[in-house]
Amino acid sequence: MTRPTLTLTEGAGPELTRLTIAEYEALRNLNIVEVVPTLETHWYEVSAGRKIGAVSVGELEVVVRPKITDLNRLIFLLGYSVHRDLWGDDRVHLTKADDLLPALAEAFSRLASRATEQGLLQGYRTVADTLPVVRGRMLVGEQVTRRFGLPIPLAVEYDDFTSDITENQLLLAATLRMLAVPGISTSARQRLQRMHLAMAEVSGPARGSLPAWHATRLNTRYHDALHLAEIVLSAQSFEQRSGDLVVTGFMFDMWRVFEDFVCTALSEALSGHFATQHRLHLDEADRVAMRPDLVWFGAGRQVRAVIDAKYKAERPDGFPDADLYQMLAYCTALELPRGHLIYAKGNEPERTHVVRGSGVTIHCHAVDLSEEPSVLLTRIHDIAAAIGEL
């Protein structure tokens, strides 16, 4: 009997679920959900953590949905830090009922199919090889040192006009990633399988690294598909074995999605130089390192503002206002009279805190992620204007 999919929503209450010990141990180690044992044997309270996505643990499938119900809005946020114009017009027309990963598969399969309908893009690639005949130029140094001067095979290097280029390698990697997603539609899976077959001569990028591509006039028809491929590949994907269970997953960190969106949008709204994850130290001995999300520099590299994006308010045990302490430390180290915290609306109210005896004021701003993209960006511009005036 097939077990029903355990579907959780970010920020919602826990679901009471029966798990084996092996499933409990595997889920506890994945960090996609929070699992709390109950007094009844094999029954656990499972709730969404800080990630969204899907994971399969043996025969159990767990899906964590975002609290943003409009997936166009979420994909707009995902794509903003990669390519700000990609989702501005909601061109993929996702519905509120779609799950994130099947929706991504649907969108990617259509954009990739459209990009390659005229055939795969081809280009020149430098190939180093050993051949029985001369092709291109002979690598004399390698022939002497590694081939011991033998007449054949010859160490050569030549330019090959091929479809095995960076753009196709990225599309292939994203295609394989999407084919592993459970629950995608039959039509999307068929399009992805056709893409896989069409790229039989394309090699996948090395595991753990993705080649960089550059937008040019020659690869214009690939642009949208490549930007979405980057979004697909930016998610954490894994396949491992936990005891006797095979564990696979595909998930996004929502805090990172929000942080990237805020930092990119603010950098465009404010003029000047910016540094993300700028390294600084709290103490004179440089032992206590800190990395604020965004530091705004004015003329002469003078620091004008420090900004931290917080998808959720951090409240570790014993430190109920950790965000404020952290921002106070940033302002102290940078000798700034003001700091700015930007929250996703609903997680923390908009407030201004004047810190006693320090001369530091901390401004808490809020962004409503349920708003239309144009309204969202207007709100970011309003925050940027307020930061600039202060």
NUBAZA-223606 format. One record per residue (C-alpha): residue in three letters; x, y, z. Coordinates in steps of 0.05 Angstrom, whole numbers, plus 5000, padded with zeros to 4 digits. Last residue first. Layout:
NUBAZA-223606
+------+------+------+------+
! code !   px !   py !   pz !
+------+------+------+------+
!  ALA !    X !    Y !    Z !
...
+------+------+------+------+
This chain:
NUBAZA-223606
+------+------+------+------+
! code !   px !   py !   pz !
+------+------+------+------+
!  LEU ! 5368 ! 6183 ! 5145 !
!  GLU ! 5346 ! 6208 ! 5077 !
!  GLY ! 5380 ! 6152 ! 5040 !
!  ILE ! 5352 ! 6098 ! 5086 !
!  ALA ! 5282 ! 6127 ! 5077 !
!  ALA ! 5290 ! 6129 ! 5001 !
!  ALA ! 5315 ! 6057 ! 5001 !
!  ILE ! 5255 ! 6036 ! 5043 !
!  ASP ! 5209 ! 6070 ! 4993 !
!  HIS ! 5246 ! 6037 ! 4935 !
!  ILE ! 5236 ! 5969 ! 4968 !
!  ARG ! 5162 ! 5984 ! 4975 !
!  THR ! 5158 ! 6003 ! 4902 !
!  LEU ! 5192 ! 5937 ! 4885 !
!  LEU ! 5139 ! 5898 ! 4923 !
!  VAL ! 5083 ! 5938 ! 4891 !
!  SER ! 5110 ! 5922 ! 4821 !
!  PRO ! 5119 ! 5849 ! 4840 !
!  GLU ! 5047 ! 5843 ! 4866 !
!  GLU ! 5041 ! 5838 ! 4941 !
!  SER ! 5043 ! 5773 ! 4981 !
!  LEU ! 5115 ! 5785 ! 5001 !
!  ASP ! 5096 ! 5844 ! 5046 !
!  VAL ! 5162 ! 5879 ! 5064 !
!  ALA ! 5174 ! 5904 ! 5135 !
!  HIS ! 5223 ! 5956 ! 5163 !
!  CYS ! 5257 ! 5956 ! 5231 !
!  HIS ! 5299 ! 6018 ! 5245 !
!  ILE ! 5353 ! 6014 ! 5297 !
!  THR ! 5377 ! 6080 ! 5329 !
!  VAL ! 5446 ! 6085 ! 5360 !
!  GLY ! 5468 ! 6142 ! 5406 !
!  SER ! 5495 ! 6090 ! 5455 !
!  GLY ! 5468 ! 6109 ! 5523 !
!  ARG ! 5400 ! 6076 ! 5513 !
!  VAL ! 5387 ! 6045 ! 5445 !
!  VAL ! 5332 ! 6081 ! 5406 !
!  HIS ! 5288 ! 6027 ! 5374 !
!  THR ! 5244 ! 6043 ! 5314 !
!  ARG ! 5187 ! 5995 ! 5296 !
!  GLU ! 5155 ! 5959 ! 5239 !
!  PRO ! 5126 ! 5895 ! 5266 !
!  GLU ! 5161 ! 5826 ! 5260 !
!  ASN ! 5145 ! 5761 ! 5224 !
!  GLY ! 5081 ! 5784 ! 5190 !
!  LYS ! 5117 ! 5825 ! 5137 !
!  ALA ! 5183 ! 5795 ! 5114 !
!  TYR ! 5234 ! 5833 ! 5155 !
!  ILE ! 5284 ! 5888 ! 5138 !
!  LEU ! 5331 ! 5910 ! 5194 !
!  HIS ! 5366 ! 5978 ! 5187 !
!  GLY ! 5421 ! 6010 ! 5228 !
!  ARG ! 5432 ! 6081 ! 5251 !
!  PRO ! 5486 ! 6123 ! 5287 !
!  LEU ! 5543 ! 6088 ! 5250 !
!  GLU ! 5612 ! 6076 ! 5279 !
!  LEU ! 5623 ! 6014 ! 5236 !
!  ALA ! 5639 ! 5969 ! 5296 !
!  THR ! 5583 ! 6000 ! 5338 !
!  CYS ! 5532 ! 5998 ! 5282 !
!  TYR ! 5546 ! 5924 ! 5268 !
!  ALA ! 5543 ! 5907 ! 5343 !
!  LEU ! 5477 ! 5944 ! 5350 !
!  MET ! 5451 ! 5904 ! 5290 !
!  GLN ! 5469 ! 5838 ! 5324 !
!  TYR ! 5437 ! 5859 ! 5390 !
!  LEU ! 5374 ! 5879 ! 5353 !
!  ASP ! 5370 ! 5813 ! 5315 !
!  ALA ! 5381 ! 5774 ! 5379 !
!  ASP ! 5319 ! 5802 ! 5412 !
!  PRO ! 5295 ! 5740 ! 5451 !
!  PHE ! 5366 ! 5720 ! 5470 !
!  GLY ! 5361 ! 5667 ! 5525 !
!  ASP ! 5339 ! 5613 ! 5477 !
!  PRO ! 5348 ! 5635 ! 5405 !
!  ARG ! 5299 ! 5687 ! 5378 !
!  GLU ! 5317 ! 5705 ! 5307 !
!  ALA ! 5261 ! 5743 ! 5273 !
!  LYS ! 5242 ! 5710 ! 5207 !
!  TYR ! 5260 ! 5728 ! 5136 !
!  LYS ! 5312 ! 5776 ! 5164 !
!  ALA ! 5350 ! 5822 ! 5117 !
!  ASP ! 5407 ! 5862 ! 5149 !
!  ILE ! 5427 ! 5932 ! 5128 !
!  VAL ! 5486 ! 5976 ! 5145 !
!  ALA ! 5488 ! 6048 ! 5121 !
!  ARG ! 5533 ! 6105 ! 5097 !
!  VAL ! 5603 ! 6074 ! 5102 !
!  GLN ! 5655 ! 6120 ! 5071 !
!  ARG ! 5687 ! 6088 ! 5011 !
!  GLY ! 5711 ! 6157 ! 4986 !
!  ALA ! 5641 ! 6174 ! 4964 !
!  GLY ! 5586 ! 6131 ! 4993 !
!  PHE ! 5587 ! 6059 ! 5016 !
!  TRP ! 5526 ! 6016 ! 5031 !
!  VAL ! 5537 ! 5952 ! 5071 !
!  LEU ! 5491 ! 5893 ! 5059 !
!  ASP ! 5481 ! 5826 ! 5093 !
!  PRO ! 5524 ! 5841 ! 5153 !
!  ARG ! 5583 ! 5793 ! 5163 !
!  MET ! 5616 ! 5793 ! 5232 !
!  ALA ! 5683 ! 5766 ! 5257 !
!  VAL ! 5702 ! 5766 ! 5331 !
!  ARG ! 5778 ! 5756 ! 5335 !
!  ASP ! 5799 ! 5821 ! 5301 !
!  ALA ! 5842 ! 5843 ! 5361 !
!  GLU ! 5805 ! 5910 ! 5364 !
!  ASP ! 5738 ! 5875 ! 5372 !
!  LEU ! 5674 ! 5873 ! 5331 !
!  HIS ! 5706 ! 5853 ! 5265 !
!  LEU ! 5685 ! 5865 ! 5193 !
!  ARG ! 5672 ! 5822 ! 5132 !
!  HIS ! 5620 ! 5849 ! 5083 !
!  GLN ! 5568 ! 5795 ! 5069 !
!  THR ! 5544 ! 5837 ! 5010 !
!  ALA ! 5584 ! 5900 ! 4991 !
!  PHE ! 5552 ! 5960 ! 4958 !
!  HIS ! 5577 ! 6020 ! 4920 !
!  GLY ! 5534 ! 6080 ! 4904 !
!  SER ! 5464 ! 6095 ! 4882 !
!  LEU ! 5406 ! 6063 ! 4920 !
!  ALA ! 5348 ! 6027 ! 4886 !
!  GLU ! 5390 ! 5976 ! 4849 !
!  SER ! 5429 ! 5955 ! 4911 !
!  LEU ! 5363 ! 5953 ! 4949 !
!  ALA ! 5333 ! 5904 ! 4899 !
!  THR ! 5394 ! 5858 ! 4900 !
!  CYS ! 5400 ! 5858 ! 4976 !
!  VAL ! 5326 ! 5848 ! 4988 !
!  PHE ! 5318 ! 5792 ! 4937 !
!  ASP ! 5381 ! 5755 ! 4960 !
!  GLU ! 5359 ! 5758 ! 5033 !
!  PHE ! 5289 ! 5734 ! 5017 !
!  VAL ! 5314 ! 5674 ! 4976 !
!  ARG ! 5367 ! 5660 ! 5030 !
!  TRP ! 5315 ! 5660 ! 5085 !
!  MET ! 5272 ! 5614 ! 5043 !
!  ASP ! 5327 ! 5562 ! 5038 !
!  PHE ! 5307 ! 5520 ! 4978 !
!  MET ! 5298 ! 5444 ! 4972 !
!  PHE ! 5308 ! 5382 ! 4930 !
!  GLY ! 5314 ! 5315 ! 4964 !
!  THR ! 5334 ! 5242 ! 4961 !
!  VAL ! 5341 ! 5192 ! 5018 !
!  VAL ! 5350 ! 5117 ! 5005 !
!  LEU ! 5335 ! 5080 ! 5069 !
!  ASP ! 5373 ! 5019 ! 5095 !
!  GLY ! 5419 ! 5061 ! 5139 !
!  SER ! 5413 ! 5131 ! 5113 !
!  ARG ! 5434 ! 5130 ! 5041 !
!  GLN ! 5446 ! 5193 ! 5002 !
!  GLU ! 5419 ! 5235 ! 4946 !
!  PHE ! 5421 ! 5311 ! 4950 !
!  SER ! 5396 ! 5374 ! 4918 !
!  GLN ! 5402 ! 5443 ! 4947 !
!  ALA ! 5368 ! 5494 ! 4902 !
!  SER ! 5413 ! 5539 ! 4859 !
!  LEU ! 5407 ! 5489 ! 4802 !
!  VAL ! 5334 ! 5505 ! 4790 !
!  ILE ! 5346 ! 5580 ! 4794 !
!  GLU ! 5405 ! 5575 ! 4746 !
!  ALA ! 5362 ! 5534 ! 4698 !
!  LEU ! 5311 ! 5591 ! 4702 !
!  HIS ! 5363 ! 5640 ! 4677 !
!  LEU ! 5386 ! 5591 ! 4624 !
!  ALA ! 5315 ! 5581 ! 4598 !
!  ASP ! 5303 ! 5656 ! 4593 !
!  HIS ! 5369 ! 5669 ! 4557 !
!  TYR ! 5369 ! 5611 ! 4507 !
!  ARG ! 5340 ! 5649 ! 4448 !
!  THR ! 5392 ! 5703 ! 4457 !
!  ASN ! 5451 ! 5654 ! 4452 !
!  LEU ! 5485 ! 5687 ! 4392 !
!  ARG ! 5472 ! 5759 ! 4414 !
!  THR ! 5509 ! 5745 ! 4478 !
!  ALA ! 5493 ! 5730 ! 4550 !
!  HIS ! 5551 ! 5699 ! 4587 !
!  TRP ! 5554 ! 5629 ! 4617 !
!  ALA ! 5590 ! 5607 ! 4680 !
!  PRO ! 5603 ! 5533 ! 4689 !
!  LEU ! 5571 ! 5499 ! 4748 !
!  SER ! 5609 ! 5462 ! 4802 !
!  GLY ! 5591 ! 5408 ! 4853 !
!  ARG ! 5592 ! 5351 ! 4804 !
!  ALA ! 5626 ! 5369 ! 4739 !
!  PRO ! 5579 ! 5396 ! 4686 !
!  GLY ! 5539 ! 5346 ! 4645 !
!  SER ! 5565 ! 5325 ! 4577 !
!  VAL ! 5524 ! 5339 ! 4514 !
!  GLU ! 5522 ! 5286 ! 4459 !
!  ALA ! 5456 ! 5256 ! 4482 !
!  MET ! 5426 ! 5326 ! 4489 !
!  ALA ! 5364 ! 5312 ! 4446 !
!  LEU ! 5348 ! 5252 ! 4489 !
!  HIS ! 5348 ! 5293 ! 4554 !
!  MET ! 5306 ! 5347 ! 4522 !
!  ARG ! 5256 ! 5295 ! 4499 !
!  GLN ! 5254 ! 5268 ! 4570 !
!  LEU ! 5241 ! 5339 ! 4597 !
!  ARG ! 5183 ! 5349 ! 4548 !
!  GLN ! 5153 ! 5282 ! 4568 !
!  ARG ! 5161 ! 5299 ! 4642 !
!  ALA ! 5126 ! 5366 ! 4632 !
!  SER ! 5068 ! 5333 ! 4594 !
!  THR ! 5060 ! 5279 ! 4648 !
!  SER ! 5057 ! 5330 ! 4703 !
!  ILE ! 5109 ! 5333 ! 4758 !
!  GLY ! 5094 ! 5295 ! 4822 !
!  PRO ! 5164 ! 5274 ! 4843 !
!  VAL ! 5224 ! 5316 ! 4822 !
!  ALA ! 5281 ! 5273 ! 4793 !
!  LEU ! 5266 ! 5295 ! 4722 !
!  MET ! 5276 ! 5367 ! 4746 !
!  ARG ! 5349 ! 5355 ! 4765 !
!  LEU ! 5363 ! 5319 ! 4700 !
!  THR ! 5334 ! 5377 ! 4660 !
!  ALA ! 5373 ! 5428 ! 4703 !
!  ALA ! 5439 ! 5393 ! 4688 !
!  LEU ! 5421 ! 5387 ! 4613 !
!  LEU ! 5403 ! 5461 ! 4609 !
!  LEU ! 5470 ! 5479 ! 4642 !
!  GLN ! 5510 ! 5434 ! 4595 !
!  ASN ! 5473 ! 5463 ! 4535 !
!  GLU ! 5495 ! 5533 ! 4553 !
!  THR ! 5566 ! 5512 ! 4570 !
!  ILE ! 5580 ! 5477 ! 4504 !
!  ASP ! 5575 ! 5405 ! 4480 !
!  SER ! 5536 ! 5424 ! 4417 !
!  THR ! 5600 ! 5423 ! 4377 !
!  PHE ! 5647 ! 5461 ! 4332 !
!  ASP ! 5714 ! 5433 ! 4356 !
!  ASP ! 5776 ! 5476 ! 4365 !
!  TYR ! 5840 ! 5435 ! 4368 !
!  GLU ! 5894 ! 5410 ! 4416 !
!  VAL ! 5939 ! 5351 ! 4402 !
!  ALA ! 5978 ! 5297 ! 4438 !
!  LEU ! 5995 ! 5246 ! 4384 !
!  PRO ! 5984 ! 5172 ! 4392 !
!  ILE ! 6033 ! 5156 ! 4363 !
!  PRO ! 6105 ! 5176 ! 4347 !
!  LEU ! 6131 ! 5160 ! 4418 !
!  GLY ! 6170 ! 5218 ! 4448 !
!  PHE ! 6160 ! 5194 ! 4520 !
!  ARG ! 6084 ! 5205 ! 4514 !
!  ARG ! 6081 ! 5245 ! 4579 !
!  THR ! 6144 ! 5288 ! 4573 !
!  VAL ! 6156 ! 5290 ! 4498 !
!  GLN ! 6084 ! 5290 ! 4473 !
!  GLU ! 6064 ! 5337 ! 4529 !
!  GLY ! 6116 ! 5388 ! 4508 !
!  VAL ! 6101 ! 5380 ! 4434 !
!  LEU ! 6027 ! 5393 ! 4440 !
!  MET ! 6010 ! 5386 ! 4366 !
!  ARG ! 5963 ! 5437 ! 4335 !
!  GLY ! 5896 ! 5426 ! 4302 !
!  ARG ! 5889 ! 5353 ! 4283 !
!  VAL ! 5949 ! 5309 ! 4272 !
!  VAL ! 5934 ! 5235 ! 4265 !
!  PRO ! 5931 ! 5175 ! 4313 !
!  LEU ! 5896 ! 5220 ! 4365 !
!  THR ! 5907 ! 5241 ! 4437 !
!  ASP ! 5862 ! 5297 ! 4461 !
!  ALA ! 5857 ! 5369 ! 4485 !
!  VAL ! 5792 ! 5402 ! 4461 !
!  THR ! 5778 ! 5477 ! 4455 !
!  ARG ! 5704 ! 5489 ! 4445 !
!  TYR ! 5671 ! 5525 ! 4387 !
!  GLY ! 5596 ! 5535 ! 4387 !
!  GLN ! 5530 ! 5501 ! 4377 !
!  LEU ! 5460 ! 5517 ! 4401 !
!  LEU ! 5414 ! 5457 ! 4399 !
!  GLY ! 5359 ! 5457 ! 4346 !
!  GLN ! 5306 ! 5506 ! 4326 !
!  GLU ! 5260 ! 5480 ! 4382 !
!  THR ! 5317 ! 5489 ! 4432 !
!  ALA ! 5295 ! 5553 ! 4467 !
!  ARG ! 5221 ! 5535 ! 4465 !
!  SER ! 5235 ! 5467 ! 4495 !
!  ALA ! 5277 ! 5499 ! 4550 !
!  LEU ! 5222 ! 5550 ! 4566 !
!  ARG ! 5167 ! 5497 ! 4567 !
!  SER ! 5207 ! 5447 ! 4608 !
!  PHE ! 5229 ! 5502 ! 4656 !
!  ALA ! 5159 ! 5527 ! 4670 !
!  GLU ! 5129 ! 5458 ! 4682 !
!  ALA ! 5188 ! 5434 ! 4724 !
!  LEU ! 5184 ! 5498 ! 4765 !
!  ALA ! 5110 ! 5486 ! 4776 !
!  PRO ! 5123 ! 5413 ! 4795 !
!  LEU ! 5173 ! 5440 ! 4846 !
!  LEU ! 5130 ! 5495 ! 4875 !
!  ASP ! 5064 ! 5459 ! 4881 !
!  ASP ! 5009 ! 5486 ! 4836 !
!  ALA ! 4943 ! 5506 ! 4867 !
!  LYS ! 4957 ! 5581 ! 4863 !
!  THR ! 4963 ! 5575 ! 4788 !
!  LEU ! 5025 ! 5588 ! 4746 !
!  HIS ! 5019 ! 5634 ! 4687 !
!  VAL ! 5089 ! 5624 ! 4658 !
!  ARG ! 5095 ! 5697 ! 4635 !
!  ASP ! 5084 ! 5727 ! 4704 !
!  ASP ! 5103 ! 5795 ! 4674 !
!  GLY ! 5161 ! 5810 ! 4720 !
!  TRP ! 5185 ! 5738 ! 4720 !
!  LEU ! 5250 ! 5743 ! 4680 !
!  ASP ! 5263 ! 5817 ! 4688 !
!  ARG ! 5306 ! 5815 ! 4751 !
!  HIS ! 5353 ! 5761 ! 4728 !
!  VAL ! 5390 ! 5720 ! 4781 !
!  SER ! 5373 ! 5758 ! 4845 !
!  TYR ! 5303 ! 5768 ! 4821 !
!  GLY ! 5291 ! 5697 ! 4799 !
!  LEU ! 5274 ! 5667 ! 4866 !
!  LEU ! 5232 ! 5726 ! 4886 !
!  PHE ! 5193 ! 5723 ! 4821 !
!  ILE ! 5188 ! 5648 ! 4831 !
!  LEU ! 5155 ! 5661 ! 4898 !
!  ARG ! 5106 ! 5712 ! 4870 !
!  ASN ! 5087 ! 5667 ! 4812 !
!  LEU ! 5076 ! 5613 ! 4864 !
!  ASP ! 5019 ! 5651 ! 4895 !
!  THR ! 5007 ! 5618 ! 4963 !
!  ILE ! 5067 ! 5648 ! 4998 !
!  LYS ! 5069 ! 5604 ! 5060 !
!  PRO ! 5117 ! 5560 ! 5022 !
!  ARG ! 5101 ! 5485 ! 5014 !
!  VAL ! 5141 ! 5430 ! 5048 !
!  VAL ! 5130 ! 5363 ! 5014 !
!  VAL ! 5149 ! 5298 ! 5049 !
!  GLU ! 5149 ! 5231 ! 5011 !
!  LEU ! 5155 ! 5166 ! 5051 !
!  GLU ! 5173 ! 5103 ! 5012 !
!  GLY ! 5247 ! 5108 ! 5030 !
!  VAL ! 5257 ! 5179 ! 5053 !
!  SER ! 5236 ! 5224 ! 4996 !
!  VAL ! 5245 ! 5299 ! 5003 !
!  ALA ! 5208 ! 5358 ! 4974 !
!  GLY ! 5218 ! 5433 ! 4977 !
!  ILE ! 5216 ! 5490 ! 5026 !
!  LYS ! 5268 ! 5504 ! 5080 !
!  ARG ! 5267 ! 5538 ! 5148 !
!  GLY ! 5229 ! 5482 ! 5184 !
!  ALA ! 5161 ! 5454 ! 5169 !
!  SER ! 5128 ! 5412 ! 5223 !
!  VAL ! 5127 ! 5338 ! 5243 !
!  GLU ! 5097 ! 5316 ! 5309 !
!  TYR ! 5116 ! 5243 ! 5318 !
!  TRP ! 5082 ! 5176 ! 5329 !
!  HIS ! 5125 ! 5112 ! 5330 !
!  THR ! 5109 ! 5098 ! 5404 !
!  GLU ! 5059 ! 5146 ! 5437 !
!  LEU ! 5089 ! 5197 ! 5484 !
!  THR ! 5106 ! 5242 ! 5425 !
!  PRO ! 5172 ! 5250 ! 5389 !
!  VAL ! 5188 ! 5318 ! 5357 !
!  VAL ! 5209 ! 5324 ! 5284 !
!  GLU ! 5227 ! 5391 ! 5253 !
!  VAL ! 5229 ! 5391 ! 5177 !
!  ILE ! 5280 ! 5407 ! 5122 !
!  ASN ! 5339 ! 5399 ! 5168 !
!  LEU ! 5358 ! 5331 ! 5137 !
!  ASN ! 5385 ! 5298 ! 5200 !
!  ARG ! 5319 ! 5294 ! 5237 !
!  LEU ! 5286 ! 5267 ! 5174 !
!  ALA ! 5335 ! 5209 ! 5170 !
!  GLU ! 5330 ! 5191 ! 5244 !
!  TYR ! 5254 ! 5192 ! 5244 !
!  GLU ! 5252 ! 5151 ! 5180 !
!  ALA ! 5299 ! 5099 ! 5211 !
!  ILE ! 5257 ! 5096 ! 5275 !
!  THR ! 5194 ! 5085 ! 5234 !
!  LEU ! 5146 ! 5141 ! 5227 !
!  ARG ! 5072 ! 5154 ! 5243 !
!  THR ! 5053 ! 5227 ! 5234 !
!  LEU ! 5019 ! 5281 ! 5275 !
!  GLU ! 5024 ! 5344 ! 5233 !
!  PRO ! 5056 ! 5407 ! 5263 !
!  GLY ! 5026 ! 5477 ! 5259 !
!  ALA ! 5036 ! 5524 ! 5200 !
!  GLY ! 5096 ! 5570 ! 5188 !
!  GLU ! 5116 ! 5536 ! 5122 !
!  THR ! 5062 ! 5488 ! 5100 !
!  LEU ! 5068 ! 5413 ! 5107 !
!  THR ! 5047 ! 5356 ! 5060 !
!  LEU ! 5061 ! 5284 ! 5081 !
!  THR ! 5048 ! 5244 ! 5018 !
!  PRO ! 5003 ! 5184 ! 5029 !
!  ARG ! 5037 ! 5116 ! 5037 !
!  THR ! 5028 ! 5068 ! 4979 !
!  MET ! 5000 ! 5000 ! 5000 !
+------+------+------+------+
